[in-house]
Amino acid sequence: MYFRLFDCWRLVAAILIMAYHFLFAAPYGAEAGTEFLHRLLPLLDMFFMISGFFITTRYGGELRDVADYRGFLRRRIARLYPLHVIVTLFFVAVALLAMIAGADNYPWRQELEAMPLHLLAIHALGTTDHLALNFVSWSVSAEIFCYAAFPLIIVAMRWKGLPGLGLLTLGWIAALEMASQWGVFPSGHWTTADTMGAYRAFADFCIGACIAGVVARRALDIRSHLPGLALLAGALAAMIWQLPTYLVLALLAFSLSATALAETARPNSTAALRFAMPVTRVSFGIYLWHPVMEFLFLTVIWTRWLEPAGIVDFYVFWLLPMAATLAVAMLSDRYLEKRFGALIAGPRPRPACEARLASA
């Protein structure tokens, strides 16, 4: 199965997040734009829901012992960690240059102090109370935490199936609500957490696992994509109108469920989107590379040279870092991430029949 609509939605979400961050450099219209796009930040929760759905669908029936879990964790870290390290080291280099140059306006000390947490990918577990260095990669730390905690989903699923997953999800969310009431989260509530975003992400990850259970059971016979698209539109409207976050999360979950049910019922229904798959597959790269392009094109080129000269409008120029982000993400996926990821993942185990042939 290729869930092409999910890949397209992740791409759009990554582009919107990139536009949100780029807008902070805009000389005019930034306040209205950032205010509008800030309302769409629950799309990050959709990222984690989709991830939970994919991981549970792919690995839910495969992890049976510690060796399986170790191999799973190694492969998943190999997917995320190389690009995370590359981007982190870029900002470490920037911080070192700022320190050498004595740039008091750049928080190089804070950036360098955050380096160990980032390289260990534990900066979304409450080890810090502020975002620094590779600031968007809190979600990488959160995703790796979800992989580490995936056995909880396996146990719940094998204990009671879909009801077990539901109980795990509700129990985790109830614990997050209590933590929010006790003032544990610096942002005030678990649904807006970033420096402690791992715990928020696992709630979304569990919701994605529940969606995988619903789809595996074919609990509803949905064959059209219209219900999923309508529910997604409702979720976006709820974000824009700032309706309660739980309503937004519910609409996102229902939308993903309806869409996955429709696509599994008619796998060829999204074949027309096949041409876009080389771009949609680099959503993660767009998400992680865009702060680098923001620094190079907006912090350096725009702020230092182009804006004072007044030779180009910001909203024309910002298309350049967007295009550069896409190009670099595609090149990175092809030439960097896979090669470094293969070093971490190690050789894939051969199928049993292949092993027998080799033995013979």
C-alpha positions as YAML, in Angstrom:
chain: A
units: angstrom
residues:
- id: 1
  name: MET
  ca: [0.00, 0.00, 0.00]
- id: 2
  name: TYR
  ca: [1.09, 3.53, -0.86]
- id: 3
  name: PHE
  ca: [-0.91, 6.09, 1.10]
- id: 4
  name: ARG
  ca: [-0.30, 8.85, -1.40]
- id: 5
  name: LEU
  ca: [-2.74, 11.32, 0.14]
- id: 6
  name: PHE
  ca: [-0.96, 11.08, 3.47]
- id: 7
  name: ASP
  ca: [2.35, 11.81, 1.75]
- id: 8
  name: CYS
  ca: [0.79, 14.84, 0.04]
- id: 9
  name: TRP
  ca: [-0.62, 16.11, 3.31]
- id: 10
  name: ARG
  ca: [2.75, 15.79, 5.00]
- id: 11
  name: LEU
  ca: [4.35, 17.74, 2.17]
- id: 12
  name: VAL
  ca: [1.81, 20.56, 2.45]
- id: 13
  name: ALA
  ca: [2.25, 20.65, 6.24]
- id: 14
  name: ALA
  ca: [6.06, 20.88, 5.85]
- id: 15
  name: ILE
  ca: [5.72, 23.74, 3.36]
- id: 16
  name: LEU
  ca: [3.34, 25.62, 5.66]
- id: 17
  name: ILE
  ca: [5.73, 25.25, 8.59]
- id: 18
  name: MET
  ca: [8.56, 26.51, 6.37]
- id: 19
  name: ALA
  ca: [6.48, 29.51, 5.29]
- id: 20
  name: TYR
  ca: [5.62, 30.25, 8.93]
- id: 21
  name: HIS
  ca: [9.28, 30.41, 9.93]
- id: 22
  name: PHE
  ca: [10.30, 32.38, 6.84]
- id: 23
  name: LEU
  ca: [7.66, 35.01, 7.57]
- id: 24
  name: PHE
  ca: [9.52, 36.17, 10.69]
- id: 25
  name: ALA
  ca: [12.02, 37.87, 8.36]
- id: 26
  name: ALA
  ca: [9.32, 39.71, 6.40]
- id: 27
  name: PRO
  ca: [9.38, 43.53, 6.61]
- id: 28
  name: TYR
  ca: [5.63, 43.84, 6.19]
- id: 29
  name: GLY
  ca: [2.61, 41.56, 6.50]
- id: 30
  name: ALA
  ca: [4.49, 39.26, 8.87]
- id: 31
  name: GLU
  ca: [2.23, 39.73, 11.87]
- id: 32
  name: ALA
  ca: [-0.96, 38.78, 10.03]
- id: 33
  name: GLY
  ca: [0.74, 35.90, 8.23]
- id: 34
  name: THR
  ca: [2.42, 34.40, 11.26]
- id: 35
  name: GLU
  ca: [-0.77, 34.78, 13.30]
- id: 36
  name: PHE
  ca: [-2.73, 32.88, 10.64]
- id: 37
  name: LEU
  ca: [-0.14, 30.12, 10.15]
- id: 38
  name: HIS
  ca: [0.39, 29.76, 13.89]
- id: 39
  name: ARG
  ca: [-3.18, 28.58, 14.11]
- id: 40
  name: LEU
  ca: [-2.28, 25.67, 11.82]
- id: 41
  name: LEU
  ca: [0.48, 24.33, 14.06]
- id: 42
  name: PRO
  ca: [-1.67, 21.32, 15.12]
- id: 43
  name: LEU
  ca: [-0.67, 19.97, 11.71]
- id: 44
  name: LEU
  ca: [2.44, 18.80, 13.59]
- id: 45
  name: ASP
  ca: [0.14, 16.45, 15.48]
- id: 46
  name: MET
  ca: [-1.00, 15.10, 12.13]
- id: 47
  name: PHE
  ca: [2.65, 14.30, 11.33]
- id: 48
  name: PHE
  ca: [2.90, 12.12, 14.44]
- id: 49
  name: MET
  ca: [-0.49, 10.50, 13.88]
- id: 50
  name: ILE
  ca: [0.52, 9.50, 10.36]
- id: 51
  name: SER
  ca: [3.82, 8.20, 11.69]
- id: 52
  name: GLY
  ca: [2.05, 6.11, 14.33]
- id: 53
  name: PHE
  ca: [-0.29, 4.76, 11.66]
- id: 54
  name: PHE
  ca: [2.56, 3.82, 9.30]
- id: 55
  name: ILE
  ca: [4.75, 2.25, 11.99]
- id: 56
  name: THR
  ca: [1.91, 0.20, 13.50]
- id: 57
  name: THR
  ca: [0.73, -0.93, 10.08]
- id: 58
  name: ARG
  ca: [4.24, -1.89, 9.01]
- id: 59
  name: TYR
  ca: [5.75, -3.31, 12.20]
- id: 60
  name: GLY
  ca: [2.80, -4.12, 14.47]
- id: 61
  name: GLY
  ca: [2.89, -7.81, 13.61]
- id: 62
  name: GLU
  ca: [6.65, -8.19, 13.24]
- id: 63
  name: LEU
  ca: [8.17, -7.31, 16.61]
- id: 64
  name: ARG
  ca: [8.17, -10.50, 18.67]
- id: 65
  name: ASP
  ca: [11.36, -10.40, 20.72]
- id: 66
  name: VAL
  ca: [14.20, -8.14, 21.80]
- id: 67
  name: ALA
  ca: [16.21, -8.84, 18.64]
- id: 68
  name: ASP
  ca: [13.28, -7.74, 16.45]
- id: 69
  name: TYR
  ca: [12.88, -4.59, 18.53]
- id: 70
  name: ARG
  ca: [16.58, -3.81, 18.38]
- id: 71
  name: GLY
  ca: [16.59, -4.17, 14.59]
- id: 72
  name: PHE
  ca: [13.44, -2.04, 14.28]
- id: 73
  name: LEU
  ca: [14.90, 0.72, 16.46]
- id: 74
  name: ARG
  ca: [18.18, 0.69, 14.57]
- id: 75
  name: ARG
  ca: [16.46, 1.00, 11.18]
- id: 76
  name: ARG
  ca: [14.17, 3.80, 12.30]
- id: 77
  name: ILE
  ca: [17.01, 5.78, 13.88]
- id: 78
  name: ALA
  ca: [18.96, 5.28, 10.64]
- id: 79
  name: ARG
  ca: [16.10, 7.00, 8.82]
- id: 80
  name: LEU
  ca: [16.04, 10.13, 11.00]
- id: 81
  name: TYR
  ca: [19.39, 10.56, 12.68]
- id: 82
  name: PRO
  ca: [21.80, 11.28, 9.79]
- id: 83
  name: LEU
  ca: [20.01, 14.40, 8.56]
- id: 84
  name: HIS
  ca: [19.41, 15.54, 12.12]
- id: 85
  name: VAL
  ca: [23.15, 15.36, 12.83]
- id: 86
  name: ILE
  ca: [24.11, 17.08, 9.56]
- id: 87
  name: VAL
  ca: [21.82, 20.05, 10.22]
- id: 88
  name: THR
  ca: [22.80, 20.20, 13.90]
- id: 89
  name: LEU
  ca: [26.50, 20.32, 13.00]
- id: 90
  name: PHE
  ca: [25.79, 23.15, 10.55]
- id: 91
  name: PHE
  ca: [24.39, 25.26, 13.38]
- id: 92
  name: VAL
  ca: [27.23, 24.19, 15.67]
- id: 93
  name: ALA
  ca: [29.63, 25.56, 13.03]
- id: 94
  name: VAL
  ca: [27.65, 28.82, 12.89]
- id: 95
  name: ALA
  ca: [27.79, 29.12, 16.70]
- id: 96
  name: LEU
  ca: [31.56, 28.50, 16.69]
- id: 97
  name: LEU
  ca: [32.08, 31.17, 14.04]
- id: 98
  name: ALA
  ca: [29.94, 33.59, 16.05]
- id: 99
  name: MET
  ca: [31.99, 32.84, 19.16]
- id: 100
  name: ILE
  ca: [35.29, 33.39, 17.32]
- id: 101
  name: ALA
  ca: [33.97, 36.62, 15.80]
- id: 102
  name: GLY
  ca: [32.71, 37.83, 19.18]
- id: 103
  name: ALA
  ca: [29.16, 38.25, 17.83]
- id: 104
  name: ASP
  ca: [27.29, 39.31, 20.97]
- id: 105
  name: ASN
  ca: [24.00, 39.48, 19.07]
- id: 106
  name: TYR
  ca: [24.12, 35.73, 18.33]
- id: 107
  name: PRO
  ca: [23.31, 33.32, 21.22]
- id: 108
  name: TRP
  ca: [26.32, 31.12, 20.51]
- id: 109
  name: ARG
  ca: [26.87, 30.16, 24.14]
- id: 110
  name: GLN
  ca: [23.29, 28.89, 24.48]
- id: 111
  name: GLU
  ca: [23.61, 27.09, 21.14]
- id: 112
  name: LEU
  ca: [26.82, 25.28, 22.07]
- id: 113
  name: GLU
  ca: [25.46, 24.28, 25.48]
- id: 114
  name: ALA
  ca: [22.54, 22.61, 23.70]
- id: 115
  name: MET
  ca: [24.81, 20.57, 21.39]
- id: 116
  name: PRO
  ca: [25.12, 17.40, 23.57]
- id: 117
  name: LEU
  ca: [21.34, 17.22, 24.04]
- id: 118
  name: HIS
  ca: [20.79, 17.51, 20.30]
- id: 119
  name: LEU
  ca: [23.41, 14.94, 19.35]
- id: 120
  name: LEU
  ca: [21.87, 12.52, 21.85]
- id: 121
  name: ALA
  ca: [18.41, 13.44, 20.50]
- id: 122
  name: ILE
  ca: [16.99, 13.91, 24.00]
- id: 123
  name: HIS
  ca: [16.12, 17.61, 23.76]
- id: 124
  name: ALA
  ca: [12.36, 16.96, 23.57]
- id: 125
  name: LEU
  ca: [12.26, 14.91, 26.77]
- id: 126
  name: GLY
  ca: [12.28, 17.86, 29.18]
- id: 127
  name: THR
  ca: [16.06, 18.12, 29.38]
- id: 128
  name: THR
  ca: [15.85, 21.81, 28.45]
- id: 129
  name: ASP
  ca: [13.23, 24.54, 28.77]
- id: 130
  name: HIS
  ca: [14.00, 26.36, 25.52]
- id: 131
  name: LEU
  ca: [14.53, 25.60, 21.84]
- id: 132
  name: ALA
  ca: [18.04, 26.19, 20.54]
- id: 133
  name: LEU
  ca: [20.50, 25.19, 17.81]
- id: 134
  name: ASN
  ca: [18.58, 22.92, 15.39]
- id: 135
  name: PHE
  ca: [15.30, 24.19, 16.81]
- id: 136
  name: VAL
  ca: [12.84, 22.26, 14.61]
- id: 137
  name: SER
  ca: [14.49, 18.94, 15.46]
- id: 138
  name: TRP
  ca: [12.63, 18.64, 18.74]
- id: 139
  name: SER
  ca: [10.24, 16.62, 16.61]
- id: 140
  name: VAL
  ca: [13.08, 14.24, 15.66]
- id: 141
  name: SER
  ca: [13.82, 13.70, 19.34]
- id: 142
  name: ALA
  ca: [10.08, 13.17, 19.92]
- id: 143
  name: GLU
  ca: [9.80, 10.70, 17.04]
- id: 144
  name: ILE
  ca: [12.74, 8.63, 18.32]
- id: 145
  name: PHE
  ca: [11.08, 8.57, 21.75]
- id: 146
  name: CYS
  ca: [7.93, 7.21, 20.09]
- id: 147
  name: TYR
  ca: [9.97, 4.45, 18.45]
- id: 148
  name: ALA
  ca: [11.56, 3.59, 21.79]
- id: 149
  name: ALA
  ca: [8.10, 3.44, 23.42]
- id: 150
  name: PHE
  ca: [6.55, 1.45, 20.56]
- id: 151
  name: PRO
  ca: [6.56, -1.81, 22.60]
- id: 152
  name: LEU
  ca: [3.82, -0.24, 24.77]
- id: 153
  name: ILE
  ca: [1.63, -0.14, 21.67]
- id: 154
  name: ILE
  ca: [2.56, -3.73, 20.77]
- id: 155
  name: VAL
  ca: [1.68, -4.96, 24.26]
- id: 156
  name: ALA
  ca: [-1.64, -3.08, 24.31]
- id: 157
  name: MET
  ca: [-2.52, -4.37, 20.83]
- id: 158
  name: ARG
  ca: [-1.76, -8.00, 21.69]
- id: 159
  name: TRP
  ca: [-3.53, -7.73, 25.03]
- id: 160
  name: LYS
  ca: [-6.90, -6.42, 23.88]
- id: 161
  name: GLY
  ca: [-6.53, -5.40, 20.24]
- id: 162
  name: LEU
  ca: [-8.14, -2.10, 19.30]
- id: 163
  name: PRO
  ca: [-9.78, -1.63, 22.75]
- id: 164
  name: GLY
  ca: [-6.33, -2.09, 24.31]
- id: 165
  name: LEU
  ca: [-4.89, 0.61, 22.04]
- id: 166
  name: GLY
  ca: [-7.79, 2.87, 22.98]
- id: 167
  name: LEU
  ca: [-7.16, 2.35, 26.70]
- id: 168
  name: LEU
  ca: [-3.45, 3.08, 26.26]
- id: 169
  name: THR
  ca: [-4.23, 6.27, 24.34]
- id: 170
  name: LEU
  ca: [-6.80, 7.52, 26.84]
- id: 171
  name: GLY
  ca: [-4.54, 6.66, 29.78]
- id: 172
  name: TRP
  ca: [-1.59, 8.51, 28.24]
- id: 173
  name: ILE
  ca: [-3.70, 11.58, 27.46]
- id: 174
  name: ALA
  ca: [-5.18, 11.55, 30.98]
- id: 175
  name: ALA
  ca: [-1.63, 11.51, 32.41]
- id: 176
  name: LEU
  ca: [-0.68, 14.43, 30.14]
- id: 177
  name: GLU
  ca: [-3.74, 16.37, 31.32]
- id: 178
  name: MET
  ca: [-2.76, 15.86, 34.95]
- id: 179
  name: ALA
  ca: [0.81, 16.95, 34.16]
- id: 180
  name: SER
  ca: [-0.59, 20.05, 32.47]
- id: 181
  name: GLN
  ca: [-2.66, 20.88, 35.55]
- id: 182
  name: TRP
  ca: [0.47, 20.54, 37.69]
- id: 183
  name: GLY
  ca: [2.35, 23.01, 35.47]
- id: 184
  name: VAL
  ca: [4.86, 20.48, 34.15]
- id: 185
  name: PHE
  ca: [4.89, 21.81, 30.57]
- id: 186
  name: PRO
  ca: [6.70, 25.13, 29.98]
- id: 187
  name: SER
  ca: [4.19, 26.02, 27.25]
- id: 188
  name: GLY
  ca: [1.30, 25.57, 29.69]
- id: 189
  name: HIS
  ca: [-0.42, 22.56, 28.11]
- id: 190
  name: TRP
  ca: [0.73, 19.29, 26.60]
- id: 191
  name: THR
  ca: [-0.90, 20.04, 23.23]
- id: 192
  name: THR
  ca: [1.55, 22.91, 22.64]
- id: 193
  name: ALA
  ca: [4.68, 21.26, 24.09]
- id: 194
  name: ASP
  ca: [7.97, 21.34, 22.16]
- id: 195
  name: THR
  ca: [10.85, 21.09, 24.65]
- id: 196
  name: MET
  ca: [8.76, 18.33, 26.24]
- id: 197
  name: GLY
  ca: [7.20, 17.43, 22.92]
- id: 198
  name: ALA
  ca: [8.11, 13.73, 23.12]
- id: 199
  name: TYR
  ca: [5.18, 13.10, 25.45]
- id: 200
  name: ARG
  ca: [2.78, 15.04, 23.24]
- id: 201
  name: ALA
  ca: [4.06, 13.15, 20.20]
- id: 202
  name: PHE
  ca: [3.47, 9.74, 21.78]
- id: 203
  name: ALA
  ca: [-0.19, 10.64, 22.39]
- id: 204
  name: ASP
  ca: [-0.52, 11.41, 18.66]
- id: 205
  name: PHE
  ca: [1.48, 8.27, 17.83]
- id: 206
  name: CYS
  ca: [-0.99, 6.19, 19.87]
- id: 207
  name: ILE
  ca: [-3.90, 7.81, 18.02]
- id: 208
  name: GLY
  ca: [-2.20, 6.79, 14.77]
- id: 209
  name: ALA
  ca: [-1.90, 3.23, 16.10]
- id: 210
  name: CYS
  ca: [-5.64, 3.25, 16.85]
- id: 211
  name: ILE
  ca: [-6.29, 4.41, 13.28]
- id: 212
  name: ALA
  ca: [-4.19, 1.48, 12.04]
- id: 213
  name: GLY
  ca: [-6.36, -0.84, 14.12]
- id: 214
  name: VAL
  ca: [-9.57, 0.65, 12.70]
- id: 215
  name: VAL
  ca: [-8.28, 0.30, 9.14]
- id: 216
  name: ALA
  ca: [-7.06, -3.27, 9.70]
- id: 217
  name: ARG
  ca: [-10.51, -4.24, 10.96]
- id: 218
  name: ARG
  ca: [-12.29, -2.39, 8.13]
- id: 219
  name: ALA
  ca: [-14.57, -1.07, 10.88]
- id: 220
  name: LEU
  ca: [-16.34, 1.11, 8.29]
- id: 221
  name: ASP
  ca: [-16.72, 0.48, 4.59]
- id: 222
  name: ILE
  ca: [-15.58, 3.84, 3.23]
- id: 223
  name: ARG
  ca: [-14.57, 3.85, -0.43]
- id: 224
  name: SER
  ca: [-14.74, 7.52, -1.36]
- id: 225
  name: HIS
  ca: [-12.11, 10.10, -0.43]
- id: 226
  name: LEU
  ca: [-14.74, 12.79, 0.04]
- id: 227
  name: PRO
  ca: [-15.42, 12.03, 3.74]
- id: 228
  name: GLY
  ca: [-11.70, 12.20, 4.59]
- id: 229
  name: LEU
  ca: [-11.20, 15.44, 2.68]
- id: 230
  name: ALA
  ca: [-14.33, 16.97, 4.23]
- id: 231
  name: LEU
  ca: [-13.13, 16.05, 7.73]
- id: 232
  name: LEU
  ca: [-9.69, 17.49, 6.98]
- id: 233
  name: ALA
  ca: [-11.33, 20.72, 5.82]
- id: 234
  name: GLY
  ca: [-13.29, 20.72, 9.08]
- id: 235
  name: ALA
  ca: [-10.07, 20.26, 11.07]
- id: 236
  name: LEU
  ca: [-8.42, 23.17, 9.25]
- id: 237
  name: ALA
  ca: [-11.50, 25.35, 9.84]
- id: 238
  name: ALA
  ca: [-11.43, 24.44, 13.54]
- id: 239
  name: MET
  ca: [-7.74, 25.46, 13.70]
- id: 240
  name: ILE
  ca: [-8.39, 28.78, 11.97]
- id: 241
  name: TRP
  ca: [-11.35, 29.57, 14.20]
- id: 242
  name: GLN
  ca: [-9.35, 28.45, 17.24]
- id: 243
  name: LEU
  ca: [-11.90, 25.91, 18.39]
- id: 244
  name: PRO
  ca: [-10.95, 23.52, 21.22]
- id: 245
  name: THR
  ca: [-7.79, 21.52, 20.50]
- id: 246
  name: TYR
  ca: [-9.45, 18.19, 21.30]
- id: 247
  name: LEU
  ca: [-12.00, 18.87, 18.56]
- id: 248
  name: VAL
  ca: [-9.14, 19.56, 16.12]
- id: 249
  name: LEU
  ca: [-7.34, 16.33, 17.10]
- id: 250
  name: ALA
  ca: [-10.57, 14.33, 16.77]
- id: 251
  name: LEU
  ca: [-11.27, 15.75, 13.30]
- id: 252
  name: LEU
  ca: [-7.70, 14.99, 12.20]
- id: 253
  name: ALA
  ca: [-7.99, 11.42, 13.50]
- id: 254
  name: PHE
  ca: [-11.36, 10.87, 11.78]
- id: 255
  name: SER
  ca: [-10.01, 12.37, 8.58]
- id: 256
  name: LEU
  ca: [-6.97, 10.07, 8.57]
- id: 257
  name: SER
  ca: [-9.16, 7.07, 9.35]
- id: 258
  name: ALA
  ca: [-11.63, 7.79, 6.53]
- id: 259
  name: THR
  ca: [-8.82, 8.47, 4.05]
- id: 260
  name: ALA
  ca: [-6.89, 5.29, 4.94]
- id: 261
  name: LEU
  ca: [-10.09, 3.21, 4.71]
- id: 262
  name: ALA
  ca: [-10.84, 4.66, 1.27]
- id: 263
  name: GLU
  ca: [-7.31, 4.14, -0.01]
- id: 264
  name: THR
  ca: [-7.05, 0.55, 1.24]
- id: 265
  name: ALA
  ca: [-10.43, -0.21, -0.34]
- id: 266
  name: ARG
  ca: [-9.36, 1.26, -3.70]
- id: 267
  name: PRO
  ca: [-5.54, 1.39, -3.85]
- id: 268
  name: ASN
  ca: [-5.57, 2.75, -7.40]
- id: 269
  name: SER
  ca: [-7.83, 5.66, -6.49]
- id: 270
  name: THR
  ca: [-4.82, 7.92, -5.93]
- id: 271
  name: ALA
  ca: [-2.71, 6.66, -8.83]
- id: 272
  name: ALA
  ca: [-2.96, 10.12, -10.41]
- id: 273
  name: LEU
  ca: [-0.74, 11.41, -7.57]
- id: 274
  name: ARG
  ca: [2.08, 9.02, -8.42]
- id: 275
  name: PHE
  ca: [3.99, 11.73, -10.29]
- id: 276
  name: ALA
  ca: [4.31, 13.76, -7.07]
- id: 277
  name: MET
  ca: [5.84, 10.98, -4.97]
- id: 278
  name: PRO
  ca: [9.51, 11.93, -5.61]
- id: 279
  name: VAL
  ca: [8.71, 15.31, -4.00]
- id: 280
  name: THR
  ca: [6.39, 14.12, -1.26]
- id: 281
  name: ARG
  ca: [8.95, 11.61, -0.03]
- id: 282
  name: VAL
  ca: [11.27, 14.44, 1.04]
- id: 283
  name: SER
  ca: [8.82, 16.16, 3.41]
- id: 284
  name: PHE
  ca: [11.09, 15.31, 6.32]
- id: 285
  name: GLY
  ca: [14.05, 16.82, 4.48]
- id: 286
  name: ILE
  ca: [12.12, 20.01, 3.76]
- id: 287
  name: TYR
  ca: [11.20, 20.25, 7.42]
- id: 288
  name: LEU
  ca: [14.79, 19.83, 8.64]
- id: 289
  name: TRP
  ca: [16.64, 21.73, 5.91]
- id: 290
  name: HIS
  ca: [14.48, 24.85, 5.88]
- id: 291
  name: PRO
  ca: [16.12, 26.46, 8.99]
- id: 292
  name: VAL
  ca: [19.48, 26.19, 7.21]
- id: 293
  name: MET
  ca: [18.05, 27.96, 4.15]
- id: 294
  name: GLU
  ca: [16.37, 30.48, 6.45]
- id: 295
  name: PHE
  ca: [19.73, 31.32, 8.01]
- id: 296
  name: LEU
  ca: [21.63, 31.55, 4.71]
- id: 297
  name: PHE
  ca: [19.07, 33.34, 2.57]
- id: 298
  name: LEU
  ca: [17.09, 35.41, 5.09]
- id: 299
  name: THR
  ca: [19.32, 36.03, 8.11]
- id: 300
  name: VAL
  ca: [22.45, 36.63, 6.00]
- id: 301
  name: ILE
  ca: [21.63, 37.55, 2.39]
- id: 302
  name: TRP
  ca: [18.28, 39.28, 2.92]
- id: 303
  name: THR
  ca: [18.85, 41.05, 6.22]
- id: 304
  name: ARG
  ca: [22.44, 42.13, 5.58]
- id: 305
  name: TRP
  ca: [22.36, 43.03, 1.89]
- id: 306
  name: LEU
  ca: [19.09, 42.87, -0.03]
- id: 307
  name: GLU
  ca: [16.69, 44.50, 2.42]
- id: 308
  name: PRO
  ca: [18.91, 47.60, 3.00]
- id: 309
  name: ALA
  ca: [19.46, 47.92, -0.76]
- id: 310
  name: GLY
  ca: [15.73, 47.60, -1.48]
- id: 311
  name: ILE
  ca: [16.33, 45.92, -4.83]
- id: 312
  name: VAL
  ca: [13.77, 43.11, -4.51]
- id: 313
  name: ASP
  ca: [10.49, 42.58, -2.69]
- id: 314
  name: PHE
  ca: [10.63, 40.10, 0.19]
- id: 315
  name: TYR
  ca: [7.71, 38.01, -1.10]
- id: 316
  name: VAL
  ca: [9.48, 37.57, -4.42]
- id: 317
  name: PHE
  ca: [12.81, 36.76, -2.82]
- id: 318
  name: TRP
  ca: [11.41, 34.21, -0.33]
- id: 319
  name: LEU
  ca: [10.56, 31.93, -3.25]
- id: 320
  name: LEU
  ca: [14.32, 31.39, -3.65]
- id: 321
  name: PRO
  ca: [14.96, 29.85, -0.20]
- id: 322
  name: MET
  ca: [11.82, 27.76, -0.64]
- id: 323
  name: ALA
  ca: [13.06, 26.39, -3.97]
- id: 324
  name: ALA
  ca: [16.54, 25.90, -2.50]
- id: 325
  name: THR
  ca: [15.06, 23.95, 0.42]
- id: 326
  name: LEU
  ca: [13.23, 21.60, -1.93]
- id: 327
  name: ALA
  ca: [16.30, 21.09, -4.13]
- id: 328
  name: VAL
  ca: [18.62, 20.47, -1.18]
- id: 329
  name: ALA
  ca: [16.11, 18.09, 0.42]
- id: 330
  name: MET
  ca: [15.93, 16.01, -2.76]
- id: 331
  name: LEU
  ca: [19.72, 15.92, -3.17]
- id: 332
  name: SER
  ca: [20.15, 15.11, 0.50]
- id: 333
  name: ASP
  ca: [17.69, 12.23, 0.27]
- id: 334
  name: ARG
  ca: [19.51, 10.80, -2.72]
- id: 335
  name: TYR
  ca: [23.16, 11.30, -1.81]
- id: 336
  name: LEU
  ca: [23.46, 11.81, 1.97]
- id: 337
  name: GLU
  ca: [20.71, 10.35, 4.10]
- id: 338
  name: LYS
  ca: [20.53, 6.91, 2.53]
- id: 339
  name: ARG
  ca: [24.29, 6.40, 2.58]
- id: 340
  name: PHE
  ca: [24.77, 7.49, 6.17]
- id: 341
  name: GLY
  ca: [21.58, 5.71, 7.18]
- id: 342
  name: ALA
  ca: [22.87, 2.46, 5.71]
- id: 343
  name: LEU
  ca: [25.92, 2.68, 7.97]
- id: 344
  name: ILE
  ca: [23.66, 2.88, 11.03]
- id: 345
  name: ALA
  ca: [21.09, 0.32, 9.87]
- id: 346
  name: GLY
  ca: [23.67, -2.26, 8.85]
- id: 347
  name: PRO
  ca: [22.96, -5.08, 6.39]
- id: 348
  name: ARG
  ca: [19.37, -6.16, 6.05]
- id: 349
  name: PRO
  ca: [18.68, -9.72, 7.19]
- id: 350
  name: ARG
  ca: [18.26, -12.10, 4.28]
- id: 351
  name: PRO
  ca: [15.00, -14.01, 3.84]
- id: 352
  name: ALA
  ca: [15.08, -17.58, 5.14]
- id: 353
  name: CYS
  ca: [14.94, -19.11, 1.65]
- id: 354
  name: GLU
  ca: [17.89, -16.97, 0.56]
- id: 355
  name: ALA
  ca: [19.86, -18.00, 3.63]
- id: 356
  name: ARG
  ca: [19.17, -21.69, 2.90]
- id: 357
  name: LEU
  ca: [20.37, -21.29, -0.68]
- id: 358
  name: ALA
  ca: [23.53, -19.58, 0.50]
- id: 359
  name: SER
  ca: [24.12, -22.35, 3.01]
- id: 360
  name: ALA
  ca: [23.65, -25.02, 0.36]
...
